[in-house]
Amino acid sequence: MKVLIVGGGIAGLTLAAFLKDTEVSCTIIEKAPDWSHAGFLVSLWDSARDILKKIGLSDQFDAAGSPAHMYSVRTGSGDTIRTIDLSQFCSEYGSAITVVPRAELHRWLCEKIGVDTIRMGLSIEEISQDARGVSVMFTNGERAVYDAVVGADGVHSQVRRCVFRDYVESYENWRV
């Protein structure tokens, strides 16, 4: 089976890490030309740590992460909508949310899958499906056929635009 993962962020790389030792052949494309804008921090709930454990990355996560004791939801302008104090939860059950440098998590995932499966500076122009599979035309003019295409390309997804042409994005301007 051949899978194209569109998006080389945390979600796309995590999927590729899960598929690494299977019969599935993965190619990842990332529209950014390099990793210089990987972000600062990422907050992960304990269920995400469980996923990292399954792919062999929980030790690095535990060593680099810091438990969060407060969780705030804010408007786009910074006004607090709600704050949740997790300190009691953390003292009774361990961590709930752990904050880790995004670039570190990204690096661990890249090391796990090998960067030779990632094509940088590339996105998709068209997606169509027929009896042969899912046909993709890339921004560089190349075409390829896959058994599946996974859109892990974020909130402004090109996969979503290609597949659901009439879809209109709308956001509430909240931040966590």
N, C-alpha and C positions, 0 to 999 in steps of 0.2 A: 504494500500500500504506500502511495506517495501523498504526503500532506504538505501544503504550503501554509505557513504561519505568517500572517501579515502583521508585523509589529514586533520589534525586538526589545520591548520593555519587560517588566517583571512578569506579566501574565504570559506573554509569548515564550519567553525563555523558560519559565516554569513548565509549561506544557511540553516544550522540547526536551527538558530534562526528564520528564516522566516517560516520554517516548523513546529516549536514547537507547535503551537496551531491549527494544522490542523489534518486531519485524517491520515497523513503520519507518519509512524514510522521510526525514523532515528537511525542508528548506525554510529558512526564515528570511524575510525581507524587512528592512527598516528604512524608512524614508530619510531619517537624519543621516548626514554624511559621516558623522563620528559620534562618539559617546560624550562629548564635552558638555552636554546639557542634560545630564542624568538626574538632576534634582538634588535636594539636600538630605531630607530625612523621609522615612516611610514608617508609618505606624501599622503594626500587624497584630491582630487578635490572636489568641492562643491557637485557634483552629488553623491559622496560616502556619504557625510553628509546626503543627502536626504534619502539614503537607511538606514542609522543609525537611522534617525528620524522615519522611518516606523516600526522599530523593538524596538523603545523606548530607544535608546541610545544617542540621539543627545545632551541632556543636559550634560551628562558626557563628551562627545566629545568637546562641546563648552567650558566647564570649563577647560579642560586639554590641549586643542590645542593652537597652536601659528600660526598665519597667516604667510605664506612665501611670501616675496616680490621679491625674485629673484629665477629663475628656470634655472639651468644649465644642459646641456647635455655634458658628457665628455667621452673620450676614456677610456679603461681599465687602461691605464697608468696615467690617470688624466689630460690629455690635454683637454682644453675646445673646444668643437665643436660649441656650441651656448649657449648664455645666454639671457634669456628673463627677462626684468624688469617688474614686475607685480605691482609695487607700484601705478601707475596711475589707473590701473584697480581696485585695492583694495580700493583706496580712492573714486572711483566713485560707485562701485558696492558691496563693502564688500570684503570678502575674496574670493580667487580663489582656493588656495591650503592651507591646514592647516596641520601642522606637529604635530603629537601626539606620545607619547611613545608607541611603539608597544606592550610592555608587558601590558600596561594599557588597550589598546583596546582588546587585547587577553583575559585579565582577565574579562572585562565587558561581552564579548561574552560567555565565559565559565559560568559566573554567570547566564546569561540569559537562557542558554540551560540546565545547570546542568551537572556536570562532570560525572555523572553516565552513560551517553550515549557515553562516549569516552573510547576507549580501546587503551592504550598506548603500545608502543613497538611492534606494529603489522603492517604488511603490507600484500600485496597480492602476490601470486606466479602465479596463473592462473585465467583467466576469460573466460567463454564460455556462449553462450546463446542457449536456446532451448525453446520448448513450455512451460516448467514450469517457465521459467524466466532466470535470469542471475546467473549462478553458479560461485562461487568464492572459491578458495582454498587459505587459509591464510598461512603465513610463519610458523605458529605453527602447521600446518597439519590439522586444522579444515576446514570443508567445510560448506557452507551455500548458500541458494538461495534467491535472492532479485528480486524485480520488476524492480529496476533500480540501477545502480552503477554510482556514480559521481566521476570523477577524479579531485580532488582539491589538488593534491599532488605536485604541483609546476613544475618548469622548467625541472627537471629530473624525470618526471612522470613515475611511475611503471605501472599505468593504461595504459598510452600510449604505453609502451613497450609490455604489454600483449595483447592489442587489435590490435595495428599496428606493428607487429613484424619486418617489414622491414624498419620502419621509422628511419631516421638518424638525430639526433639533430645537428644544426649548429647555431652558435652565432656570432655576430659582435663585441663583446667585448666593447660595449658602456655602460655607466653608467649615471643615472639621479640623 
